């Protein structure tokens, strides 16, 4: 993929809220289901990091002048792509692995701040671009659209390169990159990590939360070599099923992990990580990241945490 010149602007962090759109034989452990989660958006006052590192937040605006934004319900055609990107980063010396995060339909990245701050506090730079058509509209913008889906994996790739030369470039380790996302954003993350059309070889692992593979849009999922994979799915999701999660997990090459959250809905990743099931989701995501971005021995802990939660099933081939 091309890495064209980019424009970087600094601005303040924004807050937001909102809704999703995507239609898309589980393992066993103990206990019964918990109550279904709600779609509430985490409050900034409750998004408290659990990890040892203090977290800074900046908003960077990256402009990809080499690729256009097509006309959709979100707005008219433009000759470039503007990616307003919120970055959560450890306030510590050194370079940290990068997580590039893709939000769901009609959402923005700051809605996931509880999960993303938790990730950053564990020693990761987490970059969440607002995708030009998929994002929740600002005043004066048209409604969100999925019509620009083919461009979105390229947006994630562009942000990786843009961060390396941004004001946060001395904090980011782009030799260790995780692509991750929720709902439509998980579809984008899976595509940029695994799909034949847009596989980015810099991506060393991928996390799909309530996502799916879309061969009709992105072609075969035949990335060169195995890419460590974590698939997370709630069994009360009204858009996707446990079977959809297995459709990603089963044909994938090892190492691969499948986490089923019994009683959880489509939007668990939006909830405050101070309460279950979002707590377990955050802990398992960080442990998976530590295994494949930092080479830490975390798999046994992932098994233990899932089993002790009483509402989760974890299977894997590490």
MIDOTI-729545 format. One line per 2 residues: number of its first residue (from 1); for each residue y, x, z of N, C-alpha, C. Coordinates in Angstrom, 2 decimals. Example, Ala and Ser with C-alpha at 12.3 -4.5 7.8 and 13.67 -1.06 7.14 Angstrom:
<nodes>
1	-5.69 13.19 7.80 -4.50 12.30 7.80 -3.30 13.20 7.80  -2.25 12.85 7.08 -1.06 13.67 7.14 0.03 12.90 7.87
</nodes>
This chain:
<nodes>
1	-1.20 0.84 0.00 0.00 0.00 0.00 1.24 0.87 0.00  2.29 0.34 -0.61 3.51 1.11 -0.73 4.26 1.19 0.60
3	4.90 2.30 0.81 5.73 2.48 2.00 7.15 2.75 1.53  7.92 1.70 1.12 9.25 1.91 0.54 10.29 2.20 1.60
5	11.51 2.54 1.16 12.60 2.72 2.13 12.82 1.44 2.92  13.28 1.57 4.15 13.50 0.39 4.98 14.84 0.46 5.66
7	15.32 -0.70 6.03 16.57 -0.83 6.76 16.24 -1.23 8.18  16.79 -0.56 9.16 16.52 -0.86 10.56 17.82 -1.30 11.23
9	17.78 -2.45 11.86 18.90 -2.95 12.63 18.44 -3.21 14.04  19.32 -3.03 15.02 18.98 -3.32 16.41 19.66 -4.61 16.83
11	18.96 -5.42 17.62 19.56 -6.64 18.16 18.96 -6.92 19.51  19.37 -8.02 20.15 18.86 -8.35 21.47 17.57 -9.15 21.35
13	16.82 -9.20 22.44 15.57 -9.95 22.47 15.87 -11.44 22.46  15.06 -12.21 21.72 15.23 -13.66 21.69 14.06 -14.33 22.35
15	14.26 -15.55 22.86 13.18 -16.34 23.43 12.90 -17.51 22.51  11.71 -18.11 22.65 11.38 -19.23 21.77 10.26 -20.07 22.34
17	9.88 -21.16 21.60 8.75 -21.98 21.98 8.12 -22.66 20.79  6.89 -23.33 20.92 6.19 -24.18 19.93 4.84 -24.60 19.34
19	4.20 -24.72 18.13 3.06 -25.55 17.64 2.19 -24.85 16.60  0.96 -25.17 16.41 0.09 -24.49 15.45 -0.42 -25.41 14.37
21	-1.00 -24.81 13.36 -1.47 -25.65 12.24 -2.75 -25.13 11.64  -3.77 -24.70 11.93 -4.74 -24.21 10.97 -6.06 -24.88 11.20
23	-6.75 -25.38 10.14 -8.05 -25.98 10.30 -9.12 -24.90 10.11  -9.55 -24.73 10.56 -10.60 -23.79 10.26 -12.09 -24.29 10.72
25	-23.84 -21.76 17.79 -24.86 -21.47 18.70 -24.43 -20.31 19.53  -23.68 -20.63 20.51 -23.01 -19.66 21.37 -23.97 -18.99 22.33
27	-23.65 -17.74 22.80 -24.43 -17.06 23.83 -24.26 -17.76 25.19  -24.96 -17.28 26.21 -24.91 -17.97 27.50 -24.66 -16.99 28.64
29	-23.96 -17.51 29.67 -23.98 -16.87 31.00 -23.98 -18.00 32.01  -23.18 -17.88 33.09 -23.31 -18.82 34.19 -22.23 -19.89 34.20
31	-22.40 -20.87 35.11 -21.40 -21.86 35.50 -21.00 -22.81 34.39  -20.24 -23.84 34.78 -19.83 -24.87 33.85 -18.44 -24.61 33.31
33	-17.96 -25.55 32.47 -16.67 -25.35 31.83 -15.51 -25.55 32.80  -14.41 -24.87 32.49 -13.17 -25.14 33.21 -12.43 -26.24 32.47
35	-11.37 -26.76 33.08 -10.58 -27.78 32.39 -9.92 -27.18 31.16  -9.77 -27.95 30.09 -9.11 -27.43 28.89 -7.72 -26.91 29.21
37	-7.33 -25.84 28.54 -6.00 -25.29 28.73 -4.97 -26.16 28.03  -3.71 -25.98 28.40 -2.64 -26.73 27.76 -1.92 -25.85 26.76
39	-0.94 -26.42 26.07 -0.19 -25.65 25.08 1.15 -25.18 25.63  1.30 -25.15 26.94 2.58 -24.74 27.53 2.93 -23.32 27.14
41	4.21 -23.05 26.96 4.68 -21.72 26.61 5.01 -20.95 27.87  4.58 -19.68 27.99 4.84 -18.93 29.22 6.33 -18.72 29.45
43	6.73 -18.85 30.68 8.13 -18.62 31.04 8.39 -17.13 31.18  9.58 -16.65 30.76 9.91 -15.23 30.94 9.79 -14.79 32.40
45	9.99 -15.71 33.35 9.95 -15.32 34.76 8.53 -15.12 35.26  7.52 -15.63 34.51 6.15 -15.47 34.97 5.36 -14.44 34.15
47	6.01 -13.87 33.14 5.32 -12.90 32.28 5.34 -11.53 32.95  4.55 -11.35 33.99 4.58 -10.14 34.80 3.45 -9.20 34.41
49	3.79 -7.95 34.04 2.73 -7.01 33.67 1.78 -6.76 34.83  0.48 -6.59 34.51 -0.52 -6.25 35.51 -0.80 -4.75 35.51
51	-0.56 -4.08 34.37 -0.88 -2.66 34.25 0.06 -1.80 35.07  -0.20 -0.49 35.08 0.57 0.41 35.94 1.93 0.80 35.40
53	2.24 0.48 34.14 3.45 0.99 33.52 4.52 -0.09 33.40  5.77 0.28 33.68 6.89 -0.61 33.43 7.04 -0.81 31.92
55	7.55 -1.96 31.54 7.61 -2.33 30.13 9.05 -2.53 29.69  9.43 -1.89 28.58 10.72 -2.12 27.95 10.54 -3.03 26.75
57	11.61 -3.71 26.35 11.57 -4.62 25.21 12.78 -4.36 24.32  12.54 -4.23 23.03 13.63 -4.11 22.05 13.30 -4.98 20.84
59	14.32 -5.42 20.15 14.13 -6.14 18.91 14.68 -5.29 17.76  13.84 -5.00 16.80 14.20 -4.24 15.61 14.07 -5.14 14.39
61	14.96 -4.99 13.45 14.86 -5.75 12.20 14.54 -4.79 11.08  13.38 -4.95 10.46 12.94 -4.12 9.35 13.07 -4.90 8.05
63	13.57 -4.26 7.02 13.71 -4.90 5.72 12.88 -4.13 4.71  11.90 -4.80 4.13 11.05 -4.23 3.09 11.66 -4.60 1.75
65	12.33 -3.63 1.12 13.03 -3.90 -0.14 12.11 -3.91 -1.34  10.85 -3.55 -1.16 9.94 -3.42 -2.29 9.16 -4.70 -2.61
67	9.18 -5.68 -1.67 8.39 -6.90 -1.87 9.27 -8.12 -1.66  9.12 -9.13 -2.49 9.97 -10.32 -2.36 9.41 -11.31 -1.35
69	10.27 -12.22 -0.95 9.86 -13.40 -0.19 9.93 -14.58 -1.16  8.82 -15.26 -1.42 8.86 -16.37 -2.37 9.56 -17.58 -1.78
71	9.97 -18.48 -2.64 10.54 -19.74 -2.18 9.44 -20.59 -1.56  9.67 -21.06 -0.34 8.76 -21.98 0.34 9.62 -23.00 1.07
73	8.99 -23.89 1.81 9.76 -24.82 2.63 10.62 -24.10 3.66  10.25 -22.84 3.97 11.00 -22.07 4.96 12.34 -21.59 4.44
75	12.50 -21.50 3.11 13.76 -21.03 2.57 13.64 -20.64 1.12  14.76 -20.29 0.48 14.74 -19.91 -0.93 14.13 -18.53 -1.13
77	13.81 -18.23 -2.38 13.27 -16.91 -2.72 14.31 -15.83 -2.43  13.80 -14.67 -2.01 14.67 -13.52 -1.76 14.00 -12.27 -2.33
79	14.77 -11.26 -2.73 14.17 -10.08 -3.35 13.53 -9.11 -2.36  13.68 -9.36 -1.06 13.13 -8.46 -0.03 12.49 -9.30 1.05
81	11.91 -8.61 2.04 11.28 -9.30 3.17 11.90 -8.77 4.47  12.44 -9.68 5.26 13.08 -9.32 6.52 12.13 -9.65 7.66
83	11.85 -8.66 8.50 10.88 -8.80 9.58 11.55 -8.47 10.91  12.02 -9.52 11.58 12.59 -9.34 12.93 11.41 -9.12 13.88
85	11.39 -7.97 14.53 10.20 -7.51 15.25 10.53 -7.21 16.70  9.91 -7.95 17.61 10.04 -7.65 19.04 8.99 -6.61 19.41
87	9.43 -5.58 20.13 8.53 -4.49 20.51 8.52 -4.36 22.03  7.33 -4.47 22.61 7.10 -4.21 24.02 6.49 -2.81 24.11
89	7.01 -1.96 24.99 6.54 -0.58 25.01 6.55 -0.03 26.44  5.65 0.90 26.75 5.64 1.50 28.09 6.88 2.36 28.30
91	7.48 2.22 29.45 8.63 3.06 29.79 8.12 4.29 30.51  7.52 5.18 29.71 6.91 6.41 30.22 6.94 7.44 29.11
93	6.79 8.68 29.48 6.80 9.74 28.47 5.48 9.75 27.71  5.52 10.25 26.49 4.32 10.35 25.67 4.32 9.34 24.55
95	3.25 9.39 23.76 3.04 8.44 22.67 1.88 7.52 23.03  1.98 6.27 22.58 1.00 5.27 22.96 0.45 4.57 21.71
97	-0.84 4.18 21.76 -1.41 3.46 20.62 -0.60 2.21 20.29  -0.64 1.84 19.02 0.15 0.72 18.53 -0.72 -0.51 18.33
99	-0.25 -1.65 18.83 -0.81 -2.95 18.50 0.21 -3.68 17.63  -0.17 -4.04 16.40 0.70 -4.84 15.56 0.18 -6.28 15.63
101	1.04 -7.17 16.11 0.65 -8.53 16.48 1.21 -9.55 15.48  0.36 -10.48 15.03 0.79 -11.54 14.12 0.69 -12.89 14.83
103	1.80 -13.63 14.86 1.86 -14.92 15.53 1.24 -16.02 14.67  1.05 -17.19 15.27 0.51 -18.33 14.56 1.57 -19.14 13.83
105	1.11 -20.19 13.15 1.98 -21.08 12.38 3.04 -21.74 13.26  4.29 -21.69 12.80 5.41 -22.33 13.46 5.66 -21.76 14.86
107	5.39 -20.49 15.02 5.65 -19.81 16.29 6.42 -18.52 16.01  6.87 -17.86 17.08 7.46 -16.54 17.00 6.78 -15.64 18.03
109	6.92 -14.35 17.87 6.14 -13.42 18.69 6.48 -13.48 20.17  7.74 -13.81 20.50 8.12 -13.83 21.92 7.42 -14.94 22.69
111	6.84 -15.92 22.01 6.10 -16.96 22.73 4.83 -16.41 23.39  4.36 -15.27 22.94 3.15 -14.65 23.48 3.48 -13.55 24.49
113	4.69 -13.56 25.01 5.17 -12.41 25.77 4.32 -12.09 27.00  3.70 -13.07 27.63 2.91 -12.76 28.81 1.72 -11.88 28.44
115	0.98 -12.25 27.40 -0.13 -11.43 26.92 0.37 -10.08 26.40  1.43 -10.08 25.63 1.87 -8.84 24.98 2.49 -7.87 25.98
117	3.18 -8.38 26.99 3.67 -7.50 28.07 2.49 -6.89 28.84  1.48 -7.69 29.09 0.30 -7.18 29.79 -0.33 -6.03 29.00
119	-0.44 -6.20 27.71 -0.99 -5.15 26.84 -0.13 -3.89 26.91  1.19 -4.06 26.81 2.08 -2.91 26.85 2.02 -2.19 28.19
121	1.90 -2.95 29.28 1.86 -2.33 30.61 0.60 -1.48 30.81  -0.41 -1.72 29.97 -1.64 -0.92 30.03 -1.56 0.32 29.16
123	-0.41 0.57 28.53 -0.24 1.79 27.77 -0.33 1.62 26.27  0.31 0.57 25.75 0.33 0.31 24.31 1.74 -0.07 23.88
125	2.11 0.34 22.68 3.29 -0.20 22.03 2.84 -1.43 21.26  3.44 -2.58 21.54 3.03 -3.84 20.91 4.20 -4.35 20.08
127	3.99 -4.44 18.77 5.04 -4.84 17.84 4.70 -6.20 17.26  5.58 -7.18 17.45 5.34 -8.54 16.96 6.40 -8.97 15.96
129	6.16 -8.78 14.65 7.13 -9.26 13.67 7.08 -10.78 13.54  8.23 -11.39 13.31 8.28 -12.81 12.94 8.11 -12.89 11.43
131	7.01 -13.46 10.98 6.66 -13.45 9.57 7.57 -14.43 8.82  8.12 -14.03 7.66 9.25 -14.73 7.05 9.09 -16.23 6.83
133	7.89 -16.68 6.43 7.70 -18.11 6.19 6.90 -18.79 7.29  6.04 -18.05 7.97 5.14 -18.63 8.97 5.86 -18.92 10.28
135	7.00 -18.27 10.53 7.68 -18.33 11.82 8.32 -19.68 12.09  8.56 -19.96 13.38 9.34 -21.13 13.79 10.76 -20.95 13.27
137	11.32 -21.97 12.64 12.63 -21.79 12.03 13.75 -21.65 13.05  14.72 -20.82 12.71 15.98 -20.75 13.44 16.90 -21.85 12.90
139	18.01 -22.14 13.58 18.93 -23.16 13.07 19.33 -22.87 11.63  19.26 -23.88 10.78 19.63 -23.73 9.39 18.51 -23.31 8.47
141	17.35 -22.95 9.04 16.20 -22.57 8.23 15.28 -23.77 8.03  14.51 -23.74 6.95 13.55 -24.79 6.69 12.32 -24.65 7.55
143	11.43 -25.65 7.52 10.22 -25.64 8.36 9.25 -24.54 7.95  8.41 -24.16 8.89 7.41 -23.12 8.65 6.50 -23.50 7.48
145	5.95 -22.46 6.83 5.10 -22.68 5.67 3.96 -21.67 5.67  2.79 -22.10 5.19 1.65 -21.19 5.00 1.55 -20.71 3.56
147	2.54 -21.06 2.74 2.47 -20.76 1.31 2.64 -19.27 0.99  3.09 -18.50 1.96 3.33 -17.06 1.76 2.23 -16.21 2.38
149	1.06 -16.82 2.64 0.00 -16.12 3.39 -0.43 -14.82 2.74  -0.45 -14.75 1.42 -0.93 -13.53 0.76 -0.07 -12.32 1.06
151	1.20 -12.55 1.41 2.11 -11.43 1.69 2.01 -10.91 3.11  1.46 -11.71 4.01 1.58 -11.40 5.44 0.77 -10.19 5.90
153	-0.44 -9.92 5.40 -1.09 -8.67 5.79 -0.24 -7.45 5.43  0.45 -7.53 4.29 1.34 -6.44 3.91 2.51 -6.28 4.86
155	2.96 -7.38 5.47 4.02 -7.29 6.48 3.55 -6.48 7.68  2.30 -6.70 8.10 1.77 -5.93 9.23 1.69 -4.45 8.89
157	1.22 -4.15 7.69 1.16 -2.75 7.26 2.56 -2.13 7.22  3.53 -2.88 6.71 4.88 -2.35 6.61 5.45 -2.01 7.98
159	5.20 -2.87 8.95 5.73 -2.64 10.30 5.14 -1.37 10.91  3.88 -1.06 10.63 3.28 0.18 11.13 4.11 1.37 10.67
161	4.37 1.44 9.36 5.15 2.55 8.84 6.59 2.54 9.31  7.18 1.35 9.41 8.57 1.24 9.82 8.77 1.72 11.25
163	7.84 1.41 12.13 7.97 1.83 13.53 7.95 3.35 13.67  7.18 4.01 12.82 7.06 5.47 12.92 8.39 6.17 12.71
165	9.31 5.55 11.96 10.62 6.14 11.71 11.75 5.36 12.36  11.41 4.49 13.29 12.39 3.66 13.98 12.91 4.37 15.23
167	13.87 3.77 15.94 14.32 4.36 17.21 13.22 4.49 18.25  12.09 3.82 18.06 10.96 3.94 18.98 9.87 4.85 18.42
169	10.19 5.58 17.37 9.19 6.42 16.72 8.58 7.48 17.62  9.33 7.95 18.62 8.79 8.99 19.50 7.88 8.43 20.58
171	7.73 7.09 20.62 6.85 6.45 21.60 5.53 6.02 20.95  5.53 5.85 19.64 4.39 5.24 18.93 3.43 6.30 18.42
173	2.13 6.06 18.68 1.07 6.88 18.11 0.41 6.09 16.99  0.85 6.32 15.75 0.32 5.55 14.63 -1.02 6.08 14.12
175	-1.58 7.05 14.83 -2.96 7.46 14.50 -3.98 6.58 15.22  -3.51 5.73 16.12 -4.38 4.76 16.81 -3.70 3.40 16.74
177	-4.17 2.55 15.81 -3.52 1.27 15.53 -4.55 0.14 15.64  -4.14 -0.92 16.32 -4.94 -2.14 16.43 -4.17 -3.28 15.76
179	-4.81 -4.01 14.86 -4.23 -5.23 14.29 -4.76 -6.41 15.10  -3.87 -7.31 15.48 -4.28 -8.44 16.32 -3.42 -9.64 15.99
181	-3.95 -10.83 16.30 -3.15 -12.02 16.06 -3.82 -13.28 16.55  -3.06 -14.37 16.47 -3.51 -15.69 16.92 -3.43 -16.67 15.76
183	-4.48 -17.46 15.57 -4.48 -18.54 14.59 -4.22 -17.99 13.19  -3.19 -18.48 12.47 -2.90 -17.92 11.15 -2.63 -16.42 11.24
185	-2.06 -15.97 12.37 -1.82 -14.55 12.55 -3.10 -13.76 12.69  -4.13 -14.36 13.29 -5.44 -13.70 13.36 -6.05 -13.59 11.96
187	-5.84 -14.60 11.13 -6.29 -14.52 9.74 -5.64 -13.32 9.05  -4.34 -13.12 9.29 -3.64 -11.97 8.71 -4.17 -10.65 9.25
189	-4.43 -10.60 10.57 -4.93 -9.36 11.18 -6.31 -9.01 10.64  -7.18 -10.00 10.51 -8.51 -9.74 9.94 -8.40 -9.26 8.51
191	-7.47 -9.83 7.75 -7.31 -9.43 6.35 -6.84 -7.98 6.23  -5.82 -7.61 7.01 -5.30 -6.25 6.88 -6.29 -5.21 7.41
193	-7.17 -5.62 8.31 -8.17 -4.70 8.85 -9.42 -4.61 8.00  -9.82 -5.74 7.37 -11.16 -5.82 6.79 -11.23 -6.27 5.34
195	-10.25 -7.01 4.85 -10.38 -7.63 3.52 -10.16 -6.62 2.40  -10.87 -6.83 1.33 -10.82 -5.92 0.19 -9.42 -5.82 -0.40
197	-8.70 -6.95 -0.38 -7.37 -6.99 -1.00 -6.37 -6.08 -0.33  -6.42 -5.96 1.00 -5.28 -5.39 1.71 -5.66 -4.55 2.92
199	-6.88 -4.04 2.91 -7.34 -3.18 4.01 -6.42 -1.98 4.18  -5.94 -1.78 5.39 -5.09 -0.64 5.73 -5.93 0.36 6.51
201	-6.19 1.54 5.96 -7.09 2.49 6.63 -6.55 3.05 7.93  -5.28 2.82 8.23 -4.73 3.29 9.51 -5.19 2.44 10.67
203	-5.72 1.25 10.41 -6.11 0.34 11.48 -7.48 0.71 12.01  -7.53 0.98 13.31 -8.77 1.44 13.92 -9.54 0.39 14.66
205	-8.98 -0.82 14.83 -9.67 -1.92 15.51 -8.90 -3.20 15.22  -9.58 -4.35 15.41 -8.93 -5.63 15.12 -9.33 -6.66 16.17
207	-8.36 -7.47 16.59 -8.57 -8.54 17.56 -8.17 -9.87 16.92  -9.13 -10.79 16.83 -8.88 -12.12 16.28 -8.98 -13.14 17.41
209	-7.89 -13.85 17.69 -7.88 -14.90 18.71 -7.68 -16.23 18.01  -8.71 -17.08 18.03 -8.67 -18.38 17.36 -8.32 -18.22 15.88
211	-9.04 -17.32 15.22 -8.78 -17.04 13.82 -9.96 -17.33 12.92  -9.84 -16.92 11.66 -10.89 -17.15 10.68 -10.71 -16.15 9.54
213	-11.76 -15.99 8.75 -11.67 -15.22 7.51 -11.47 -16.19 6.35  -10.62 -15.83 5.40 -10.34 -16.69 4.26 -10.56 -15.91 2.97
215	-11.81 -15.88 2.52 -12.15 -15.14 1.31 -11.44 -15.71 0.09  -11.17 -17.02 0.09 -10.48 -17.62 -1.03 -9.06 -17.10 -1.21
217	-8.46 -16.66 -0.13 -7.10 -16.11 -0.18 -7.10 -14.60 -0.31  -8.00 -13.92 0.41 -7.94 -12.47 0.53 -9.11 -11.73 -0.11
219	-10.08 -12.42 -0.67 -11.22 -11.75 -1.28 -12.26 -11.36 -0.25  -13.19 -10.54 -0.67 -14.30 -10.14 0.19 -13.81 -9.29 1.36
221	-14.49 -9.47 2.50 -14.16 -8.68 3.69 -15.09 -7.47 3.72  -14.72 -6.48 2.92 -15.59 -5.32 2.73 -14.78 -4.04 2.90
223	-14.17 -3.88 4.06 -13.42 -2.65 4.33 -14.36 -1.46 4.34  -13.82 -0.30 3.96 -14.64 0.92 3.94 -14.93 1.36 5.36
225	-16.20 1.32 5.76 -16.60 1.75 7.08 -16.39 0.66 8.12  -17.09 0.72 9.25 -16.95 -0.29 10.30 -15.61 -0.17 11.02
227	-15.00 -1.30 11.30 -13.78 -1.37 12.09 -14.11 -2.16 13.36  -13.99 -1.59 14.55 -14.31 -2.32 15.77 -13.59 -3.66 15.82
229	-14.33 -4.70 16.21 -13.86 -6.08 16.09 -14.07 -6.83 17.40  -13.03 -7.54 17.85 -13.15 -8.48 18.96 -12.72 -9.86 18.45
231	-13.63 -10.83 18.54 -13.35 -12.21 18.16 -13.31 -13.05 19.44  -12.22 -13.79 19.64 -12.07 -14.65 20.82 -11.91 -16.09 20.34
233	-12.68 -17.00 20.95 -12.63 -18.40 20.53 -12.84 -19.33 21.72  -12.01 -20.35 21.85 -12.21 -21.39 22.84 -13.09 -22.50 22.28
235	-13.97 -23.07 23.11 -14.87 -24.09 22.59 -14.26 -25.50 22.64  -12.99 -25.63 23.12 -12.27 -26.89 23.05 -11.14 -26.83 22.02
237	-11.23 -25.90 21.10 -10.24 -25.74 20.04 -10.39 -26.88 19.03  -9.31 -27.60 18.74 -9.41 -28.73 17.80 -9.26 -28.29 16.35
239	-8.92 -27.03 16.12 -8.74 -26.52 14.76 -9.93 -25.69 14.29  -10.56 -24.96 15.19 -11.65 -24.05 14.85 -12.79 -24.25 15.85
241	-13.99 -23.82 15.47 -15.17 -24.01 16.30 -15.79 -22.68 16.68  -16.72 -22.74 17.62 -17.51 -21.56 17.96 -18.28 -21.07 16.72
243	-18.72 -22.03 15.89 -19.39 -21.64 14.65 -18.49 -20.83 13.73  -17.20 -21.17 13.68 -16.26 -20.38 12.88 -16.16 -18.95 13.42
245	-16.18 -18.82 14.75 -16.13 -17.48 15.34 -17.37 -16.67 14.98  -18.54 -17.33 15.02 -19.77 -16.64 14.61 -19.74 -16.25 13.13
247	-19.05 -17.04 12.31 -18.95 -16.72 10.89 -18.19 -15.42 10.66  -17.30 -15.07 11.58 -16.63 -13.76 11.53 -17.54 -12.68 12.12
249	-18.08 -12.98 13.30 -18.82 -11.98 14.07 -20.16 -11.61 13.43  -20.95 -12.58 13.03 -22.33 -12.30 12.63 -22.46 -11.30 11.49
251	-21.70 -11.43 10.39 -21.87 -10.47 9.29 -21.14 -9.15 9.48  -20.30 -9.06 10.52 -19.49 -7.84 10.71 -20.37 -6.67 11.14
253	-19.94 -5.49 10.76 -20.62 -4.28 11.19 -20.27 -3.98 12.65  -21.20 -3.38 13.38 -20.91 -2.91 14.74 -19.96 -1.70 14.63
255	-19.14 -1.51 15.67 -19.09 -2.24 16.94 -18.34 -3.57 16.83  -18.88 -4.58 17.50 -18.28 -5.90 17.44 -18.53 -6.65 18.74
257	-17.57 -7.52 19.10 -17.61 -8.28 20.34 -17.22 -9.73 20.02  -17.86 -10.67 20.70 -17.52 -12.08 20.58 -17.36 -12.66 21.97
259	-16.16 -13.16 22.28 -15.86 -13.75 23.58 -15.60 -15.24 23.38  -16.46 -16.08 23.95 -16.29 -17.52 23.92 -15.76 -17.98 25.28
261	-14.64 -18.69 25.27 -14.02 -19.21 26.49 -14.34 -20.69 26.58  -15.26 -21.04 27.48 -15.67 -22.44 27.61 -14.57 -23.25 28.31
263	-14.19 -24.36 27.68 -13.13 -25.20 28.20 -11.75 -24.84 27.69  -11.63 -23.75 26.94 -10.31 -23.29 26.47 -9.99 -23.87 25.10
265	-8.69 -24.09 24.85 -8.27 -24.67 23.58 -7.75 -23.60 22.63  -7.03 -24.04 21.60 -6.57 -23.14 20.55 -5.50 -22.17 21.03
267	-4.78 -22.51 22.10 -3.55 -21.80 22.43 -3.60 -20.99 23.72  -4.77 -20.55 24.11 -4.90 -19.78 25.36 -4.04 -18.53 25.35
269	-3.87 -17.89 24.20 -3.09 -16.65 24.14 -1.61 -16.87 24.41  -1.15 -18.12 24.44 0.25 -18.42 24.73 0.52 -18.61 26.22
271	-0.53 -18.67 27.02 -0.38 -19.03 28.43 -0.06 -17.82 29.29  0.39 -18.10 30.52 0.70 -17.05 31.49 -0.58 -16.34 31.90
273	-0.60 -15.02 31.75 -1.81 -14.27 32.08 -2.06 -14.17 33.58  -1.20 -14.78 34.38 -1.44 -14.83 35.82 -2.46 -15.88 36.22
275	-2.92 -16.70 35.28 -3.87 -17.77 35.59 -4.99 -17.78 34.55  -6.17 -18.24 34.97 -7.30 -18.35 34.06 -7.09 -19.53 33.10
277	-7.65 -19.46 31.89 -8.49 -18.41 31.32 -7.71 -17.29 30.65  -6.36 -17.41 30.68 -5.55 -16.39 30.01 -5.70 -15.01 30.67
279	-5.98 -15.00 32.00 -6.18 -13.72 32.70 -7.37 -12.97 32.11  -8.48 -13.66 31.96 -9.67 -13.01 31.40 -9.42 -12.59 29.97
281	-8.79 -13.44 29.18 -8.48 -13.08 27.80 -7.71 -11.78 27.75  -6.65 -11.66 28.55 -5.84 -10.45 28.56 -6.65 -9.24 29.00
283	-7.44 -9.40 30.07 -8.22 -8.27 30.57 -9.24 -7.78 29.55  -9.91 -8.72 28.85 -10.92 -8.33 27.87 -10.27 -7.68 26.64
285	-9.13 -8.19 26.24 -8.42 -7.61 25.10 -7.98 -6.18 25.42  -7.45 -5.98 26.62 -7.03 -4.63 26.99 -8.23 -3.69 27.11
287	-9.31 -4.17 27.72 -10.50 -3.32 27.86 -11.08 -2.94 26.50  -11.13 -3.89 25.56 -11.57 -3.58 24.20 -10.66 -2.53 23.56
289	-9.35 -2.70 23.73 -8.39 -1.74 23.18 -8.60 -0.36 23.79  -8.81 -0.32 25.10 -9.03 0.97 25.77 -10.28 1.66 25.25
291	-11.30 0.87 24.92 -12.54 1.47 24.41 -12.32 2.11 23.04  -11.60 1.41 22.16 -11.55 1.88 20.77 -10.25 2.55 20.37
293	-9.23 2.50 21.21 -8.00 3.26 20.94 -7.87 4.47 21.86  -8.54 4.40 23.04 -8.42 5.49 24.01 -9.76 6.12 24.37
295	-10.84 5.59 23.81 -12.20 6.11 24.04 -12.58 6.09 25.52  -12.22 5.01 26.22 -12.57 4.86 27.62 -13.85 4.03 27.76
297	-14.66 4.28 28.79 -15.93 3.57 28.95 -15.74 2.20 29.61  -15.30 1.21 28.86 -14.91 -0.08 29.44 -15.90 -1.21 29.17
299	-16.95 -0.98 28.39 -17.82 -2.09 27.98 -18.52 -2.74 29.17  -19.02 -1.94 30.09 -19.69 -2.51 31.27 -18.73 -3.39 32.06
301	-17.48 -2.98 32.16 -16.49 -3.78 32.85 -16.20 -5.09 32.13  -16.20 -5.06 30.81 -16.01 -6.29 30.04 -17.15 -7.27 30.32
303	-18.39 -6.76 30.34 -19.54 -7.61 30.65 -19.41 -8.21 32.05  -19.06 -7.39 33.00 -18.97 -7.84 34.40 -17.88 -8.90 34.55
305	-16.72 -8.66 33.96 -15.61 -9.61 34.10 -15.93 -10.95 33.45  -16.56 -10.92 32.28 -16.91 -12.16 31.60 -17.93 -12.95 32.41
307	-18.93 -12.25 32.94 -19.98 -12.93 33.72 -19.42 -13.51 35.01  -18.56 -12.77 35.68 -18.05 -13.23 36.98 -17.03 -14.36 36.84
309	-16.41 -14.49 35.65 -15.42 -15.54 35.47 -16.04 -16.93 35.57  -17.28 -17.07 35.11 -17.97 -18.34 35.23 -17.69 -19.32 34.11
311	-16.85 -18.96 33.15 -16.55 -19.88 32.04 -16.53 -19.14 30.70  -17.08 -17.93 30.68 -16.99 -17.11 29.47 -18.35 -16.57 29.07
313	-18.57 -16.47 27.77 -19.77 -15.86 27.20 -19.34 -14.69 26.34  -19.86 -13.51 26.65 -19.52 -12.32 25.87 -20.80 -11.75 25.28
315	-20.80 -11.57 23.97 -21.90 -10.85 23.33 -21.31 -9.71 22.53  -22.10 -8.67 22.32 -21.56 -7.52 21.60 -22.65 -6.61 21.09
317	-22.26 -5.81 20.13 -23.01 -4.66 19.68 -22.03 -3.49 19.65  -21.84 -2.81 20.78 -20.81 -1.76 20.87 -21.22 -0.48 20.14
</nodes>
